[in-house]
Amino acid sequence: MTGIAKGIIQAAMTVCDGAGTVVTSNPQLIQGMGGYISSLAETDPIPQVIEGVEAKGEHVLSPYDARIDQVDGARWAFDGFSKLHSLWTMLILPRCCER
């Protein structure tokens, strides 16, 4: 949240319960989506949640199934943003831990 507010990063790729992978540049939305979730492996689409995220002009990667796919989220985000938060933590570390 602070990184975006200060211009250090442009966006965060996060996971939102009810929406799946979300790319957002809204600091309040980032805090609201991740403030109470320590780990989320899957979710189901909740239309009100997806509509709320999209109404703020932010991107839900897959509103039809709310899938969590950080690789596809990163691909989408890199098209529009050059500085992303949590990319290495979300993509690299979980794969290292699986080994």
C-alpha positions as CSV (number, residue, x, y, z in Angstrom):
1,M,0.0,0.0,0.0
2,T,2.7,2.5,1.0
3,G,4.9,1.5,-2.0
4,I,2.1,2.4,-4.4
5,A,1.2,5.6,-2.6
6,K,4.9,6.7,-2.7
7,G,5.4,5.6,-6.4
8,I,7.9,2.9,-5.5
9,I,5.8,0.3,-7.3
10,Q,3.0,0.7,-9.8
11,A,0.8,-2.3,-9.0
12,A,0.4,-5.4,-7.0
13,M,-0.7,-8.8,-8.2
14,T,-2.7,-10.3,-5.4
15,V,-5.2,-13.0,-4.7
16,C,-8.7,-12.0,-3.7
17,D,-11.2,-14.3,-2.1
18,G,-14.1,-14.4,-4.5
19,A,-12.2,-13.0,-7.5
20,G,-9.0,-15.0,-7.8
21,T,-5.9,-13.3,-9.2
22,V,-6.2,-9.5,-9.3
23,V,-3.8,-6.8,-10.6
24,T,-4.4,-3.5,-9.0
25,S,-2.8,-0.1,-8.5
26,N,-5.3,0.9,-5.9
27,P,-3.6,0.9,-2.4
28,Q,-6.9,0.7,-0.5
29,L,-8.1,-2.2,-2.5
30,I,-4.8,-4.1,-2.0
31,Q,-5.1,-3.6,1.8
32,G,-8.8,-4.6,1.7
33,M,-8.2,-7.8,-0.3
34,G,-5.2,-9.1,1.5
35,G,-5.5,-7.6,5.0
36,Y,-7.0,-10.7,6.6
37,I,-5.9,-13.5,4.4
38,S,-2.6,-15.3,5.1
39,S,-3.0,-18.0,2.5
40,L,-5.5,-18.7,-0.3
41,A,-5.1,-21.7,-2.7
42,E,-8.4,-21.6,-4.4
43,T,-11.7,-19.7,-4.5
44,D,-15.0,-19.6,-6.2
45,P,-16.3,-16.5,-8.2
46,I,-18.5,-14.2,-6.2
47,P,-20.2,-11.8,-8.6
48,Q,-20.5,-9.0,-6.1
49,V,-16.8,-9.1,-5.3
50,I,-15.7,-9.3,-8.9
51,E,-18.1,-6.4,-9.9
52,G,-16.7,-4.3,-7.0
53,V,-13.1,-4.9,-8.1
54,E,-13.9,-4.1,-11.7
55,A,-16.0,-1.0,-10.7
56,K,-12.8,0.5,-9.3
57,G,-11.1,0.0,-12.7
58,E,-8.9,-2.9,-11.6
59,H,-8.3,-6.2,-13.4
60,V,-9.7,-9.5,-12.4
61,L,-7.7,-12.1,-14.4
62,S,-10.5,-14.7,-14.8
63,P,-13.9,-13.4,-13.6
64,Y,-15.7,-16.5,-14.9
65,D,-14.0,-19.0,-12.6
66,A,-11.9,-16.8,-10.2
67,R,-8.9,-19.0,-10.8
68,I,-5.6,-18.2,-9.0
69,D,-2.9,-18.2,-11.6
70,Q,0.0,-16.0,-10.7
71,V,2.0,-16.8,-13.9
72,D,-0.9,-15.6,-16.1
73,G,-1.4,-12.6,-13.8
74,A,2.2,-11.7,-14.2
75,R,2.0,-11.9,-18.0
76,W,-1.0,-9.6,-18.0
77,A,0.5,-7.2,-15.5
78,F,3.9,-6.9,-17.4
79,D,2.0,-5.6,-20.4
80,G,0.9,-2.5,-18.4
81,F,3.2,-2.1,-15.5
82,S,7.0,-2.1,-15.1
83,K,7.2,-2.3,-11.3
84,L,5.2,-5.0,-9.6
85,H,5.1,-5.9,-5.9
86,S,5.4,-9.5,-4.7
87,L,6.1,-11.0,-8.0
88,W,9.2,-13.0,-6.9
89,T,7.6,-14.0,-3.6
90,M,4.5,-15.2,-5.2
91,L,6.0,-17.0,-8.2
92,I,9.4,-18.2,-7.2
93,L,9.4,-19.1,-3.5
94,P,6.3,-21.4,-3.7
95,R,7.8,-23.4,-6.5
96,C,11.1,-23.7,-4.5
97,C,9.2,-24.9,-1.5
98,E,7.5,-27.6,-3.5
99,R,10.9,-29.3,-4.2
